[in-house]
Amino acid sequence: MTREELLAAIERDDTIEKVDFSGLDFSGLDFSGARFEKCVFHDTLFMNAKIQRTGFKGCDFRGARIESVDLTKAIWWKMDLRGAILKNSILHKAVLSGADLSEADLSGADLSNAVMDNAKLENANMTGTKLFRAMLMKASFKGANLSGADLSRAIFYQADLTGAMLKGATIFKTFLRDCILINQDFRGASFTMSQAGGADFKGSDFTGADITQTNFMNADMSEVKLDRVKGQRAIFMDAKLPGASLTNADLFQSFFEGCNLTGADLSGSNLEQSMFQKSKCRGTKFIGVNLNYADFSHADLTAADFSSAGLYRTKLHKIIEDHTIWTHANKEAALGTDPDLAEAEDM
């Protein structure tokens, strides 16, 4: 099919099927409203083309150059876009469900409000990509470079980000429920007001990051570094934090109920008014921690070290206390077991 025949077919509103356009130059053309099914566009040029509200189904765009193209509301079902160049293109509200964008170049692209569920973006270049409010459920970002990307309000439910680079990415009100984020480098990152419940962060480093009001409920944060974080009102309910380091952190009014903090180190941190009910703190270090008005009701404090900790009005109701260290802590200012409450609980 020639360039002229293609334009005529689009004008007639035809569905264009099983045509090989490999190597052709469609730069500057207007494809708005066209429909393509099972067509091949290997190494085809689309520089500065207009492809708004265009439908592509089962097409092969491997190696295609679609740089600086307006693809607003384009519908690309199960597309093969491996190695395609979409640098600085606009894919606002585009649908790329099930698309394979492995090793594609999406740097500087605008994917705000795009739908990319079950998409494959392994080893893709997404530096500076805008993913504001994008839907990325069960997508694979293994080895992708998301440095400096805007991930605010994006939904990454059950996405795999193993080996992805997220340095300098904006993570604000981002939904990362049940995602794989092991061994990630979040040092100094802004990771605020996000939902990361059930995510796997094993071995990740949040040193100096801002995690204010982020929800890590049920997350696996084993051996994670959270030193010097700004994390007021963060939620770690039922999270796994064995061996984690949370030293010199500001975790004012944070929530650790049911959390496993076995062997963790929280020395020097501000945990005033934080909640540790039913938490497992065996061998945990609270050396020099501000725990004023905190609540450890029913917590297991076996071999925990509270040396020099501030415990004014701290609730120690029915704690498990075995070889617990209280050296130079003002335990006398804490609140012990409430007999009336204990009786009611035992009824």
Backbone hydrogen bonds in HBPLUS format (Angstrom, degrees):
<---DONOR---> <-ACCEPTOR-->    atom                        ^
c    i                          cat <-CA-CA->   ^        H-A-AA   ^      H-
h    n   atom  resd res      DA  || num        DHA   H-A  angle D-A-AA Bond
n    s   type  num  typ     dist DA aas  dist angle  dist       angle   num
A0006-LEU N   A0002-THR O   2.95 MM   4  6.15 152.4  2.03 146.7 154.3     1
A0007-LEU N   A0003-ARG O   3.10 MM   4  6.38 160.9  2.13 146.7 151.0     2
A0008-ALA N   A0004-GLU O   3.01 MM   4  6.25 152.6  2.09 145.2 153.0     3
A0009-ALA N   A0005-GLU O   2.97 MM   4  6.19 153.7  2.04 145.6 152.2     4
A0010-ILE N   A0006-LEU O   2.99 MM   4  6.30 154.1  2.06 151.2 158.3     5
A0011-GLU N   A0007-LEU O   2.97 MM   4  6.19 152.6  2.05 142.2 149.9     6
A0012-ARG N   A0008-ALA O   3.00 MM   4  6.32 142.8  2.15 142.8 152.6     7
A0014-ASP N   A0009-ALA O   3.00 MM   5  5.37 165.6  2.02 162.5 159.1     8
A0013-ASP N   A0010-ILE O   3.04 MM   3  4.97 154.2  2.11 101.8 109.7     9
A0016-ILE N   A0035-ARG O   2.89 MM  19  6.14 167.4  1.91 158.2 154.1    10
A0037-GLU N   A0016-ILE O   2.87 MM  21  6.22 158.7  1.91 154.3 157.0    11
A0018-LYS N   A0037-GLU O   2.95 MM  19  6.40 153.4  2.02 159.7 167.8    12
A0040-VAL N   A0019-VAL O   2.96 MM  21  6.34 159.1  2.01 144.3 149.9    13
A0021-PHE N   A0040-VAL O   2.64 MM  19  5.69 162.2  1.67 161.1 163.3    14
A0024-LEU N   A0021-PHE O   3.21 MM   3  5.86 165.3  2.23 140.6 140.9    15
A0023-GLY N   A0042-HIS O   2.81 MM  19  6.16 146.4  1.93 160.7 171.6    16
A0045-LEU N   A0024-LEU O   2.92 MM  21  6.36 164.1  1.94 159.6 164.5    17
A0026-PHE N   A0045-LEU O   2.70 MM  19  5.60 155.9  1.76 152.3 155.7    18
A0029-LEU N   A0026-PHE O   3.16 MM   3  5.71 166.2  2.18 136.7 137.0    19
A0028-GLY N   A0047-MET O   2.94 MM  19  6.31 131.4  2.18 141.1 155.7    20
A0050-LYS N   A0029-LEU O   2.82 MM  21  6.23 166.2  1.84 159.5 163.6    21
A0031-PHE N   A0050-LYS O   2.63 MM  19  5.82 161.9  1.66 169.9 174.7    22
A0034-ALA N   A0031-PHE O   3.00 MM   3  5.60 164.7  2.03 145.6 145.4    23
A0033-GLY N   A0052-GLN O   3.33 MM  19  6.90 142.3  2.49 153.2 163.3    24
A0055-GLY N   A0034-ALA O   2.88 MM  21  6.24 162.7  1.91 164.0 163.1    25
A0036-PHE N   A0055-GLY O   2.76 MM  19  6.13 156.7  1.82 152.8 160.8    26
A0057-LYS N   A0036-PHE O   2.85 MM  21  6.25 154.1  1.92 152.9 161.7    27
A0038-LYS N   A0057-LYS O   2.86 MM  19  6.26 161.3  1.90 160.5 166.4    28
A0060-ASP N   A0039-CYS O   2.89 MM  21  6.37 159.5  1.94 158.9 165.8    29
A0041-PHE N   A0060-ASP O   2.65 MM  19  5.77 167.0  1.66 171.2 170.0    30
A0044-THR N   A0041-PHE O   3.17 MM   3  5.23 160.3  2.21 128.2 122.6    31
A0043-ASP N   A0062-ARG O   3.16 MM  19  6.59 155.3  2.23 143.5 151.0    32
A0065-ARG N   A0044-THR O   2.94 MM  21  6.24 160.5  1.98 154.6 161.0    33
A0046-PHE N   A0065-ARG O   2.78 MM  19  5.93 156.8  1.83 175.0 169.2    34
A0049-ALA N   A0046-PHE O   3.07 MM   3  5.31 158.8  2.12 134.7 129.0    35
A0051-ILE N   A0070-ASP O   2.96 MM  19  5.95 160.4  2.00 161.7 166.7    36
A0053-ARG N   A0072-THR O   2.91 MM  19  6.38 159.3  1.96 157.0 163.7    37
A0075-ILE N   A0054-THR O   2.81 MM  21  6.12 163.9  1.84 150.6 155.6    38
A0056-PHE N   A0075-ILE O   2.62 MM  19  5.89 172.3  1.63 176.8 174.2    39
A0077-TRP N   A0056-PHE O   3.06 MM  21  6.49 137.6  2.25 165.8 167.0    40
A0058-GLY N   A0077-TRP O   3.19 MM  19  6.30 174.0  2.19 161.7 163.3    41
A0080-ASP N   A0059-CYS O   3.10 MM  21  6.40 173.1  2.11 164.7 166.7    42
A0061-PHE N   A0080-ASP O   2.62 MM  19  5.67 157.9  1.66 159.0 167.2    43
A0064-ALA N   A0061-PHE O   2.96 MM   3  5.29 166.2  1.98 136.7 134.9    44
A0063-GLY N   A0082-ARG O   3.13 MM  19  6.55 145.0  2.26 142.6 153.2    45
A0085-ILE N   A0064-ALA O   2.83 MM  21  6.25 165.9  1.85 165.5 170.4    46
A0066-ILE N   A0085-ILE O   2.62 MM  19  5.58 153.4  1.69 154.4 164.1    47
A0068-SER N   A0087-LYS O   2.90 MM  19  6.24 158.6  1.95 156.2 163.4    48
A0090-ILE N   A0069-VAL O   2.85 MM  21  6.22 160.3  1.89 152.5 158.5    49
A0071-LEU N   A0090-ILE O   2.58 MM  19  5.40 150.6  1.66 151.1 162.1    50
A0074-ALA N   A0071-LEU O   2.99 MM   3  5.35 156.7  2.04 138.6 133.8    51
A0073-LYS N   A0092-HIS O   2.91 MM  19  6.19 155.9  1.96 152.0 160.0    52
A0095-VAL N   A0074-ALA O   2.83 MM  21  6.27 162.0  1.86 161.5 167.6    53
A0076-TRP N   A0095-VAL O   2.61 MM  19  5.69 167.2  1.62 166.6 170.6    54
A0078-LYS N   A0097-SER O   2.90 MM  19  6.03 167.1  1.91 171.7 167.6    55
A0100-ASP N   A0079-MET O   2.74 MM  21  6.12 165.3  1.76 171.3 175.2    56
A0081-LEU N   A0100-ASP O   2.72 MM  19  5.51 149.1  1.82 147.6 157.8    57
A0084-ALA N   A0081-LEU O   3.05 MM   3  5.27 165.3  2.07 128.2 127.3    58
A0083-GLY N   A0102-SER O   2.98 MM  19  6.39 147.2  2.09 148.5 158.8    59
A0105-ASP N   A0084-ALA O   2.89 MM  21  6.36 159.1  1.93 157.6 164.5    60
A0086-LEU N   A0105-ASP O   2.74 MM  19  5.65 153.2  1.81 149.4 158.8    61
A0089-SER N   A0086-LEU O   3.13 MM   3  5.50 157.6  2.18 135.4 131.7    62
A0088-ASN N   A0107-SER O   2.99 MM  19  6.32 150.8  2.07 145.5 154.7    63
A0110-ASP N   A0089-SER O   2.90 MM  21  6.37 160.3  1.94 159.5 166.1    64
A0091-LEU N   A0110-ASP O   2.66 MM  19  5.59 157.8  1.71 152.0 159.8    65
A0094-ALA N   A0091-LEU O   3.03 MM   3  5.13 157.2  2.09 128.6 123.7    66
A0093-LYS N   A0112-SER O   3.06 MM  19  6.47 155.5  2.12 150.2 157.9    67
A0115-VAL N   A0094-ALA O   2.85 MM  21  6.32 160.2  1.89 159.8 166.6    68
A0096-LEU N   A0115-VAL O   2.69 MM  19  5.92 169.5  1.70 171.2 175.0    69
A0099-ALA N   A0096-LEU O   3.07 MM   3  5.34 160.1  2.11 133.9 130.7    70
A0098-GLY N   A0117-ASP O   2.89 MM  19  6.27 156.5  1.95 157.5 165.0    71
A0120-LYS N   A0099-ALA O   2.80 MM  21  6.22 161.2  1.83 162.2 167.5    72
A0101-LEU N   A0120-LYS O   2.57 MM  19  5.59 154.5  1.63 159.4 168.1    73
A0104-ALA N   A0101-LEU O   3.02 MM   3  5.23 156.0  2.07 132.5 128.8    74
A0103-GLU N   A0122-GLU O   2.89 MM  19  6.28 145.0  2.02 145.9 157.2    75
A0125-ASN N   A0104-ALA O   2.89 MM  21  6.29 161.0  1.93 161.9 167.9    76
A0106-LEU N   A0125-ASN O   2.70 MM  19  5.65 150.4  1.78 151.9 162.3    77
A0109-ALA N   A0106-LEU O   3.05 MM   3  5.34 163.1  2.08 130.5 130.2    78
A0108-GLY N   A0127-THR O   3.04 MM  19  6.48 141.5  2.19 144.3 156.1    79
A0130-LYS N   A0109-ALA O   2.90 MM  21  6.28 170.2  1.91 167.0 170.2    80
A0111-LEU N   A0130-LYS O   2.69 MM  19  5.52 151.6  1.77 152.0 160.8    81
A0114-ALA N   A0111-LEU O   3.09 MM   3  5.28 155.6  2.16 130.2 126.9    82
A0113-ASN N   A0132-PHE O   2.81 MM  19  6.27 145.5  1.93 150.8 162.3    83
A0135-MET N   A0114-ALA O   2.81 MM  21  6.21 165.2  1.83 164.5 169.4    84
A0116-MET N   A0135-MET O   2.66 MM  19  5.73 167.6  1.68 165.4 170.0    85
A0119-ALA N   A0116-MET O   3.22 MM   3  5.37 148.9  2.33 130.5 125.6    86
A0118-ASN N   A0137-MET O   2.82 MM  19  6.24 160.8  1.85 165.3 171.9    87
A0140-SER N   A0119-ALA O   2.97 MM  21  6.48 156.5  2.02 156.8 163.9    88
A0121-LEU N   A0140-SER O   2.71 MM  19  5.69 161.1  1.74 161.6 168.4    89
A0124-ALA N   A0121-LEU O   3.25 MM   3  5.37 156.1  2.31 126.3 121.5    90
A0123-ASN N   A0142-LYS O   2.81 MM  19  6.23 141.2  1.96 141.5 154.3    91
A0145-ASN N   A0124-ALA O   2.92 MM  21  6.32 165.5  1.94 170.8 175.6    92
A0126-MET N   A0145-ASN O   2.75 MM  19  5.38 142.3  1.89 141.9 153.6    93
A0129-THR N   A0126-MET O   3.18 MM   3  5.18 163.2  2.21 122.7 120.0    94
A0128-GLY N   A0147-SER O   3.00 MM  19  6.43 146.7  2.11 144.1 154.6    95
A0150-ASP N   A0129-THR O   2.92 MM  21  6.34 155.9  1.97 152.0 159.7    96
A0131-LEU N   A0150-ASP O   2.79 MM  19  5.60 157.7  1.83 151.2 158.7    97
A0134-ALA N   A0131-LEU O   3.02 MM   3  5.17 165.5  2.05 128.6 125.5    98
A0133-ARG N   A0152-SER O   3.22 MM  19  6.71 152.2  2.30 145.3 153.6    99
A0155-ILE N   A0134-ALA O   2.87 MM  21  6.23 168.3  1.88 171.7 175.8   100
A0136-LEU N   A0155-ILE O   2.69 MM  19  5.60 154.7  1.75 159.5 168.0   101
A0139-ALA N   A0136-LEU O   3.29 MM   3  5.51 153.3  2.37 131.3 125.1   102
A0138-LYS N   A0157-TYR O   2.71 MM  19  6.07 164.2  1.74 163.6 169.1   103
A0160-ASP N   A0139-ALA O   2.99 MM  21  6.50 154.8  2.05 155.6 163.6   104
A0141-PHE N   A0160-ASP O   2.68 MM  19  5.75 167.0  1.69 160.2 164.6   105
A0144-ALA N   A0141-PHE O   2.96 MM   3  5.21 169.4  1.97 130.3 130.0   106
A0143-GLY N   A0162-THR O   2.99 MM  19  6.49 146.2  2.10 142.3 153.0   107
A0165-MET N   A0144-ALA O   2.82 MM  21  6.31 157.7  1.87 158.4 166.1   108
A0146-LEU N   A0165-MET O   2.67 MM  19  5.42 146.8  1.77 148.0 157.5   109
A0149-ALA N   A0146-LEU O   3.06 MM   3  5.30 159.4  2.10 132.3 129.3   110
A0148-GLY N   A0167-LYS O   2.98 MM  19  6.39 137.4  2.16 132.7 145.8   111
A0170-THR N   A0149-ALA O   2.82 MM  21  6.29 158.1  1.87 160.5 168.1   112
A0151-LEU N   A0170-THR O   2.87 MM  19  5.49 146.7  1.98 142.2 152.9   113
A0154-ALA N   A0151-LEU O   3.15 MM   3  5.40 165.5  2.17 126.7 126.6   114
A0153-ARG N   A0172-PHE O   2.89 MM  19  6.25 143.2  2.02 147.5 159.3   115
A0175-PHE N   A0154-ALA O   2.87 MM  21  6.15 173.3  1.88 170.7 171.6   116
A0156-PHE N   A0175-PHE O   2.66 MM  19  5.73 170.7  1.67 164.0 166.9   117
A0159-ALA N   A0156-PHE O   3.01 MM   3  5.29 149.1  2.11 143.3 134.7   118
A0158-GLN N   A0177-ARG O   2.90 MM  19  6.23 169.3  1.91 166.4 170.0   119
A0180-ILE N   A0159-ALA O   3.03 MM  21  6.55 154.7  2.10 155.3 162.8   120
A0161-LEU N   A0180-ILE O   2.96 MM  19  5.52 149.0  2.06 141.3 150.7   121
A0164-ALA N   A0161-LEU O   3.05 MM   3  5.21 167.7  2.07 123.8 124.4   122
A0169-ALA N   A0166-LEU O   3.09 MM   3  5.37 165.1  2.11 130.4 128.7   123
A0171-ILE N   A0190-SER O   3.38 MM  19  6.08 148.6  2.49 158.9 161.8   124
A0192-THR N   A0171-ILE O   3.05 MM  21  6.51 118.4  2.45 164.2 166.1   125
A0173-LYS N   A0192-THR O   3.06 MM  19  6.52 161.8  2.10 156.4 161.8   126
A0195-GLN N   A0174-THR O   2.92 MM  21  6.25 156.7  1.98 150.8 158.3   127
A0176-LEU N   A0195-GLN O   2.60 MM  19  5.76 168.2  1.62 165.8 170.0   128
A0179-CYS N   A0176-LEU O   3.25 MM   3  5.56 148.8  2.35 137.9 130.0   129
A0178-ASP N   A0197-GLY O   2.97 MM  19  6.36 153.6  2.04 145.8 154.3   130
A0200-ASP N   A0179-CYS O   2.88 MM  21  6.31 161.5  1.91 165.8 172.1   131
A0181-LEU N   A0200-ASP O   2.78 MM  19  5.49 152.1  1.85 146.9 155.1   132
A0183-ASN N   A0202-LYS O   2.81 MM  19  6.06 161.2  1.84 150.2 156.8   133
A0205-ASP N   A0184-GLN O   2.88 MM  21  6.30 161.5  1.92 170.0 175.7   134
A0186-PHE N   A0205-ASP O   2.73 MM  19  5.57 146.1  1.84 148.9 160.0   135
A0189-ALA N   A0186-PHE O   2.97 MM   3  5.13 163.2  2.00 131.6 129.4   136
A0188-GLY N   A0207-THR O   2.88 MM  19  6.25 143.1  2.02 141.5 153.6   137
A0210-ASP N   A0189-ALA O   2.85 MM  21  6.27 163.6  1.88 168.2 173.9   138
A0191-PHE N   A0210-ASP O   2.79 MM  19  5.69 162.3  1.82 158.6 163.6   139
A0193-MET N   A0212-THR O   2.88 MM  19  6.15 170.0  1.89 162.5 165.9   140
A0215-ASN N   A0194-SER O   2.85 MM  21  6.22 166.2  1.87 166.4 168.2   141
A0196-ALA N   A0215-ASN O   2.73 MM  19  5.65 156.8  1.79 156.5 164.7   142
A0199-ALA N   A0196-ALA O   3.23 MM   3  5.61 160.1  2.27 130.8 130.6   143
A0198-GLY N   A0217-MET O   2.83 MM  19  6.34 135.2  2.03 139.9 154.2   144
A0220-ASP N   A0199-ALA O   2.93 MM  21  6.38 157.3  1.98 158.3 165.9   145
A0201-PHE N   A0220-ASP O   2.79 MM  19  5.74 152.1  1.87 151.6 161.2   146
A0204-SER N   A0201-PHE O   2.91 MM   3  5.51 153.3  1.98 156.3 152.4   147
A0203-GLY N   A0222-SER O   3.06 MM  19  6.41 162.8  2.09 167.9 173.4   148
A0225-LYS N   A0204-SER O   3.04 MM  21  6.51 160.4  2.08 154.6 160.6   149
A0206-PHE N   A0225-LYS O   2.66 MM  19  5.60 162.1  1.69 157.4 161.1   150
A0209-ALA N   A0206-PHE O   2.86 MM   3  5.28 158.5  1.90 147.5 143.4   151
A0208-GLY N   A0227-ASP O   2.88 MM  19  6.34 158.4  1.92 161.5 167.9   152
A0230-LYS N   A0209-ALA O   2.92 MM  21  6.35 159.9  1.96 154.4 161.0   153
A0211-ILE N   A0230-LYS O   2.75 MM  19  5.94 143.8  1.88 144.4 156.8   154
A0214-THR N   A0211-ILE O   3.08 MM   3  5.54 151.6  2.16 142.7 136.0   155
A0213-GLN N   A0232-GLN O   3.05 MM  19  6.24 150.9  2.13 148.3 157.5   156
A0235-ILE N   A0214-THR O   2.99 MM  21  6.34 166.6  2.01 155.0 156.4   157
A0216-PHE N   A0235-ILE O   2.66 MM  19  5.62 162.5  1.68 155.6 159.9   158
A0219-ALA N   A0216-PHE O   2.98 MM   3  5.32 159.1  2.03 136.6 135.1   159
A0218-ASN N   A0237-MET O   2.94 MM  19  6.39 147.4  2.05 151.2 161.7   160
A0240-LYS N   A0219-ALA O   2.90 MM  21  6.30 166.1  1.92 165.1 169.3   161
A0221-MET N   A0240-LYS O   2.63 MM  19  5.42 148.0  1.73 148.2 159.4   162
A0224-VAL N   A0221-MET O   3.17 MM   3  5.32 154.8  2.23 130.9 126.2   163
A0223-GLU N   A0242-PRO O   3.03 MM  19  6.26 160.0  2.07 151.4 157.9   164
A0245-SER N   A0224-VAL O   2.98 MM  21  6.44 158.7  2.03 156.7 163.1   165
A0226-LEU N   A0245-SER O   2.57 MM  19  5.70 167.9  1.59 173.1 174.9   166
A0228-ARG N   A0247-THR O   2.88 MM  19  6.27 159.3  1.92 162.7 169.6   167
A0250-ASP N   A0229-VAL O   2.95 MM  21  6.23 169.7  1.96 174.5 173.7   168
A0231-GLY N   A0250-ASP O   2.71 MM  19  5.66 155.5  1.77 154.9 161.9   169
A0234-ALA N   A0231-GLY O   3.19 MM   3  5.46 141.0  2.35 140.3 131.3   170
A0233-ARG N   A0252-PHE O   2.83 MM  19  6.14 156.0  1.89 156.5 164.7   171
A0255-PHE N   A0234-ALA O   2.96 MM  21  6.40 157.8  2.01 157.4 164.7   172
A0236-PHE N   A0255-PHE O   2.64 MM  19  5.67 165.7  1.66 164.4 169.2   173
A0239-ALA N   A0236-PHE O   3.01 MM   3  5.22 159.5  2.05 133.8 129.5   174
A0238-ASP N   A0257-GLU O   2.88 MM  19  6.29 150.4  1.97 147.8 157.5   175
A0260-ASN N   A0239-ALA O   2.99 MM  21  6.38 167.2  2.01 167.2 171.2   176
A0241-LEU N   A0260-ASN O   2.72 MM  19  5.50 151.0  1.80 150.6 160.1   177
A0244-ALA N   A0241-LEU O   3.13 MM   3  5.29 160.3  2.17 130.2 127.8   178
A0243-GLY N   A0262-THR O   2.94 MM  19  6.44 146.2  2.05 146.5 157.4   179
A0265-ASP N   A0244-ALA O   2.95 MM  21  6.47 153.2  2.02 155.5 164.2   180
A0246-LEU N   A0265-ASP O   2.68 MM  19  5.81 168.3  1.69 159.5 163.2   181
A0248-ASN N   A0267-SER O   2.93 MM  19  6.37 154.6  1.99 144.5 152.8   182
A0270-ASN N   A0249-ALA O   2.82 MM  21  6.24 160.7  1.86 165.8 172.4   183
A0251-LEU N   A0270-ASN O   2.85 MM  19  5.66 147.8  1.95 149.2 159.6   184
A0254-SER N   A0251-LEU O   3.13 MM   3  5.45 134.3  2.34 144.0 133.9   185
A0253-GLN N   A0272-GLU O   2.94 MM  19  6.13 165.2  1.97 160.3 164.8   186
A0275-MET N   A0254-SER O   2.98 MM  21  6.51 153.4  2.05 154.8 162.9   187
A0256-PHE N   A0275-MET O   2.63 MM  19  5.56 156.9  1.68 156.5 164.6   188
A0259-CYS N   A0256-PHE O   2.99 MM   3  5.22 156.9  2.05 137.5 134.8   189
A0258-GLY N   A0277-GLN O   2.94 MM  19  6.41 148.0  2.04 152.2 162.6   190
A0280-LYS N   A0259-CYS O   2.83 MM  21  6.18 166.4  1.85 161.8 166.1   191
A0261-LEU N   A0280-LYS O   2.73 MM  19  5.69 155.2  1.79 153.5 162.3   192
A0264-ALA N   A0261-LEU O   2.95 MM   3  5.23 166.5  1.97 132.0 131.3   193
A0263-GLY N   A0282-ARG O   3.03 MM  19  6.38 146.7  2.14 144.0 154.3   194
A0285-LYS N   A0264-ALA O   2.94 MM  21  6.39 162.9  1.97 155.6 160.6   195
A0266-LEU N   A0285-LYS O   2.81 MM  19  5.73 165.2  1.83 153.9 157.5   196
A0269-SER N   A0266-LEU O   3.28 MM   3  5.90 150.6  2.37 143.8 141.8   197
A0268-GLY N   A0287-ILE O   2.91 MM  19  6.32 146.9  2.02 153.4 163.8   198
A0290-ASN N   A0269-SER O   3.08 MM  21  6.51 160.1  2.12 160.8 166.4   199
A0271-LEU N   A0290-ASN O   2.86 MM  19  5.51 146.7  1.97 142.7 153.8   200
A0274-SER N   A0271-LEU O   3.08 MM   3  5.37 149.9  2.17 136.5 131.4   201
A0273-GLN N   A0292-ASN O   2.94 MM  19  6.29 151.2  2.03 148.8 158.1   202
A0295-ASP N   A0274-SER O   3.03 MM  21  6.57 147.9  2.13 154.0 162.9   203
A0276-PHE N   A0295-ASP O   2.62 MM  19  5.59 159.6  1.66 160.8 165.1   204
A0279-SER N   A0276-PHE O   3.06 MM   3  5.34 153.0  2.14 137.4 131.9   205
A0278-LYS N   A0297-SER O   2.94 MM  19  6.40 151.2  2.02 149.4 158.8   206
A0300-ASP N   A0279-SER O   2.95 MM  21  6.37 162.6  1.98 166.5 171.7   207
A0281-CYS N   A0300-ASP O   2.78 MM  19  5.55 150.1  1.87 149.5 159.8   208
A0284-THR N   A0281-CYS O   3.38 MM   3  5.12 168.4  2.40 111.9 109.6   209
A0283-GLY N   A0302-THR O   2.84 MM  19  6.36 145.8  1.96 151.8 161.9   210
A0305-ASP N   A0284-THR O   2.87 MM  21  6.30 161.0  1.90 157.7 162.8   211
A0286-PHE N   A0305-ASP O   2.66 MM  19  5.65 164.8  1.68 158.8 162.0   212
A0289-VAL N   A0286-PHE O   3.28 MM   3  5.39 158.8  2.33 126.9 121.6   213
A0288-GLY N   A0307-SER O   2.84 MM  19  6.26 154.7  1.90 157.9 166.0   214
A0310-GLY N   A0289-VAL O   2.88 MM  21  6.23 160.0  1.92 152.9 159.4   215
A0291-LEU N   A0310-GLY O   2.84 MM  19  5.31 143.5  1.98 136.4 147.8   216
A0294-ALA N   A0291-LEU O   3.02 MM   3  5.24 159.5  2.06 131.9 129.2   217
A0293-TYR N   A0312-TYR O   2.86 MM  19  6.20 147.9  1.96 151.7 162.2   218
A0315-LYS N   A0294-ALA O   2.88 MM  21  6.31 159.2  1.92 157.2 157.5   219
A0296-PHE N   A0315-LYS O   2.78 MM  19  5.66 165.5  1.80 149.3 153.5   220
A0299-ALA N   A0296-PHE O   2.93 MM   3  5.28 155.2  1.99 144.5 139.7   221
A0298-HIS N   A0317-HIS O   2.80 MM  19  6.23 156.4  1.85 166.2 174.3   222
A0320-ILE N   A0299-ALA O   2.88 MM  21  6.27 162.5  1.91 159.3 161.8   223
A0301-LEU N   A0320-ILE O   2.85 MM  19  5.54 150.5  1.94 143.9 152.7   224
A0304-ALA N   A0301-LEU O   3.08 MM   3  5.21 168.0  2.10 124.9 123.3   225
A0303-ALA N   A0322-ASP O   2.81 MM  19  6.09 151.6  1.89 149.0 158.6   226
A0325-ILE N   A0304-ALA O   2.84 MM  21  6.19 171.0  1.84 167.2 169.9   227
A0306-PHE N   A0325-ILE O   2.71 MM  19  5.66 165.3  1.73 152.1 155.2   228
A0309-ALA N   A0306-PHE O   3.04 MM   3  5.32 155.0  2.10 138.7 133.0   229
A0308-SER N   A0327-THR O   2.80 MM  19  6.30 147.0  1.91 148.1 159.4   230
A0314-THR N   A0311-LEU O   3.18 MM   3  5.07 165.4  2.20 120.5 116.5   231
A0313-ARG N   A0333-ALA O   2.86 MM  20  5.91 162.8  1.88 137.3 135.5   232
A0335-LEU N   A0314-THR O   2.71 MM  21  5.69 168.8  1.72 147.2 151.3   233
A0316-LEU N   A0335-LEU O   2.70 MM  19  5.81 160.5  1.73 174.2 174.4   234
A0329-ALA N   A0326-TRP O   2.99 MM   3  5.31 166.4  2.01 131.3 131.0   235
A0333-ALA N   A0330-ASN O   2.95 MM   3  5.70 160.8  1.99 119.7 125.8   236
A0334-ALA N   A0331-LYS O   2.93 MM   3  5.17 160.2  1.97 110.1 116.6   237
A0342-ALA N   A0338-ASP O   2.85 MM   4  5.99 161.8  1.88 159.0 165.1   238
A0343-GLU N   A0339-PRO O   2.95 MM   4  6.07 154.4  2.01 143.0 149.3   239
A0344-ALA N   A0340-ASP O   3.04 MM   4  6.29 156.9  2.10 144.6 150.8   240
A0345-GLU N   A0341-LEU O   2.86 MM   4  6.09 155.6  1.92 151.6 158.6   241
A0346-ASP N   A0342-ALA O   3.02 MM   4  6.18 140.5  2.18 141.6 151.5   242
A0347-MET N   A0344-ALA O   3.31 MM   3  5.33 157.1  2.37  99.9 106.7   243
